[in-house]
Every structure is written in structure tokens, then in C-alpha cells.
Amino acid sequence: MEKKRRRLDYNMGDRVKVMAVFDIGKTNKKVFLWNESYQIVFERQQNFQEIPDEDGFLGEDLPAVRSWMLQTFAEINALPEYQICALNFSGYGATVVFVDEKGHAVSPLYNYLKAFPEGLFPYQNYGGQDEFARATASPILGNLNSGLQAFRVSQVSLEVWEKTRWVMHWPNFLSSIFTGNFASEITSIGCHTALWDFDKKTYHDWVTDFGLRNKLPEIAPSNTSYLNTETNIPVGLGLHDSSSALVPYLRVMKSPFLLLSTGTWCIAMNPFDEAALSAIELKNDVLCFLQGNGKPVKAARLFAGNTHEIQIKRLQEHYQASPTHYKSVEFSPSYLEVLDSQMKNIPSVEQAHMDYLVDCAFNARDLNKFPTYELAYVQLMMDLVCQQIFSLRLLLKADTPVTKILVDGGFSKNPLYMNFLVHAFPAFEIYGAEVAQASSLGAALMMHETWNTHEIPMDLVKINKI
């Protein structure tokens, strides 16, 4: 009761100015309120069960997500403690929404994991798969190339295609729910969609050839905002979440850096390499994102967090250990000699070695050869780090201006992982980095000039040199 009485005492002069950001991930849907110092003062999370599309393949429950966002925004806008001064969105990529003139979806939201029909797209008309992938900075990934989701609908779902006025990227669609405005922005267009010609810096020829260009809303700057007519609150266009997560680092760091974001996927991002993707880079799963200013970000992916999780369960069963026993394994300089010998077997980046990136050596190791859990875990981390070294070398050419490697996420707190990286890259300063809710914060910072008269704090990125 005390809390309710306190809320009733608020008046307009007491209200804290905040910005709201919906961070709509594949699994977790979140909303945050950021104050003018970019501290989180309120958050809420929701999860939704997936629903089947017309083929029975599970995907996002679009009506449920839409309803939750509208209801949640109405609730937080009514909170007497806060004055919402702006709204923006970060959302996952590789997803488009097919909408009519009023912005209502005319089909289910198709899951990017759904198989793409083999042979459907005529790569041969555009120089073949290798040239198409190079020009669009998009490895051939089927529905993970979200432009091809639209191509598929245009070819095999004619009823949906005829009803479609706009094909909208997921973050930009989220924005349109609150504004009724239809626009595209470059971070969503540039995330391995197969839509953008990185040579010509415009849509690829196929987009016009197959009638998609007229269904794509015009491109607006990433910091564009529209007024919500009911609240007079400026609403941003939304950002692709990986690109958005880079924004805090780009705003705060003063010298060139590579960001290694570790989780289920370990994604290394170099915003300071504007050279076109090479065929070898593409064959090693290097792709490009686009920043809000249109500049490319080269990115290399490794499924290391997933491998780590699987192998921890294997170690747990073999050694009858606790699920978190690996956290007690400490680094020793004596391990570095063994690491040096194994680093000699890392392939050259001048050749394609996707098999090396995909299949961790530890998967085939006989655990009976390791007398203790600790020794087995050290070997697992060496095998993972050797893969990571190869992946990072793809982005750190001899002429790179990058001087710092920033590691965030789970592995940034792993002493073996971090010390092995320091040993492998002596020419670079390596830091453990931490940013609270980076993709949401990036979406807030993109609208800084719209609502916030304060200077951006320089301590948003917390780094510790290893």
C-alpha cells in the first residue's frame, strides 16, 4: 500500500524524463525505460509461444506481440513516476513482414529457420552464387537472407503477394505499429538480406527485376522519428539489434576497435574495415552489417557458445561434476606452451575452411585421456580459442587500424578464454567489456538528440584490460 500512496503523490514536476525502448528478440520480448543518464529505471519481459504458419512451421505470434506492445506502452505511459519523451525499437534481423496499405499483416510472420526451396532463386542470372553473395555481402543462407523471404512469397504465395503493399523489416514494422508511417532504414536493409548491392550502394538489380522495389518503403535516416499522434511522443524507426548493440561502443570509444560479442554465437565485428568482402571471406562465413551512417561492419561468426554448452554437459556426465564446475578452473601460464603447439595447426585465412569453423576438435576427443575434469576443460577452451583465433584473423588484416579487441558477453568473464586471446594477439590491447542491454541502449542513443539535452555519459561502456 505504501508504494501505491507514493505514486499518487507525484505531480508533473516530479516525473523523471525517460526514453522507452522495446527490444524484441527471437525469444525474449523486453521493454526498458532509460533516464537521461542512460540508466535503466524500469524493465519488463514477456515470452510468447510460437504458432504454426500455413505449412505448419512454427514462427512468431505476430498478433500477440503487437497487442502486448500496444498494451504495455499504454501502461508505462500512464505511470505517474515517468514522462516518456521518446520511443524506439531494436529487433532481430532476417525477418520481413508483409502488410497492406494500413500496415496490417497479410500473412503469418515466417520463421527465418524455415527451409528455402532449393533452386527457386535464379542466382545464375546475377553472376552465380559466389558473385551474388559477394555483391550483396550475404552468404547464401536461404530464408536467413530476408530478401529471399519476399522473393519466395512473390513466386509461390501469389495471394499474399497481391495483398501486400509494403514489405517491411521487422524493427521498422514494430515502429509502424505506433506511427502508421512506413519507412526502411539501412541497418535492417544491410544485415545479410541479399537486398543491398554493396558495390553500387543501392538495391541490387534483382529487387527491381522481380517487382520488389515498389513494395519496399523509402529509406529514411536511422535517427528519423515520427510523432505518435495520440501522445505527441517522437517514435524512432527501429534498428537491427546487432547493429544497434554496436552504437554504444561507437559513441564512446575514441580509437578503432573490434568487438567480439560472445554468447551462443560469438560474433566478431570490425566497424573499421570498409573493403569489399572477398570470396574467401564469404566462404568462411564473414558477412557485412551496415551502421546507421551507411558504413559497413564486417562480421565473423562462430558457434562457440553452443559448443561450450554441449561439451560442459558431456564433461558433467563423464566426471560426475556439477553443471558450474568449469567456473572454478583457473588459468595457469603453463598452459600457454601447449596452446602454442596447437596454434600451429590453425589453417591459413587465405583458404576456405568452413569445416574448421563448424567442427570443434574437442567434439572428437576421448575424455578417457584426460585424468581430471580440469585438464579436459582446459583442452576444450584451447580448441574453442583456436577456432576463435582463426575467425578473428579473418577480420584483422595486416593493415587494420584496429588497436583494441573488446570482448563482451559470457566468455569475457572466462579467465582461460581471455588469457589465451591475450597470448594469441600480443599486438592488440584486449579488454573485457560490459554494456547493460547494449541493443536497447543503442536504440536509445540513436535518438539522443531528439529528446535528451544532456551529454552522453562516457562511462556507458565499462572495460577492463586483461
Helices and strands as residue ranges (DSSP letters): H 2-8, G 12-14, E 16-24, E 29-35, E 40-46, E 51-52, E 58-59, H 62-77, E 82-91, E 96-99, G 123-126, H 128-136, G 142-144, H 146-156, H 158-163, E 166-169, H 170-179, H 186-189, E 196-197, E 202-203, H 205-209, G 213-215, E 225-228, E 233-236, E 239-240, H 241-252, E 257-262, E 266-270, H 279-283, E 286-290, E 296-302, H 304-319, G 325-328, H 335-343, H 354-358, G 361-364, G 367-369, H 373-393, E 404-409, G 410-413, H 415-424, E 429-434, H 438-446, H 448-451, E 462-465
